[in-house]
Amino acid sequence: MIDLTRIEDVKALQSNLRASLGTPAGKEVIKFLEEICGWYDFSEMNPDVILIKHGKRAVLSTLKTLLEQHADTVVEVARMNNETS
């Protein structure tokens, strides 16, 4: 299992994500995920649908963070989250 508090795990995961989602085709996948996750749509009023979309956005946000942030930052945030939970 990948441990986001271990720099080696984060670097390996980032390498794999960037190899697949950092390509032009991968960027199209990210756009598709943004659409189906409601990344830019906050007009929903149904509380159940709001929670579902929030969960989808959280997953996509994690992927984007792993793609965009330095490994040290990811590890630091993961460690802070472990300390507060």
DAMODA-V234916 format. One record per pair of residues at least 4 apart in sequence whose ideal C-beta (glycine too) atoms are under 6 Angstrom apart, sorted by the first residue. I is the first residue (numbers start at 1). J is the second residue. D is the distance in Angstrom with one decimal. If there is no record, write none. Layout:
# DAMODA-V234916
i: {I	I}
j: {J	J}
d: {D	D}
This chain:
# DAMODA-V234916
i: {2	2	3	4	4	5	5	5	7	7	10	10	10	11	14	14	17	17	17	18	20	21	22	33	33	34	37	37	37	38	44	44	57	64	65	69	69}
j: {9	13	9	10	78	75	78	79	71	75	71	74	75	71	18	66	21	66	67	22	26	26	26	37	60	39	56	57	60	53	49	50	61	68	69	73	74}
d: {4.8	5.6	5.0	5.9	3.7	5.9	4.8	5.1	5.7	5.3	4.5	4.9	5.6	4.9	5.9	5.6	5.3	5.5	5.6	3.9	5.3	3.6	5.7	5.7	5.3	3.7	3.8	5.4	5.0	4.3	4.9	5.3	5.8	5.9	5.3	4.4	5.4}
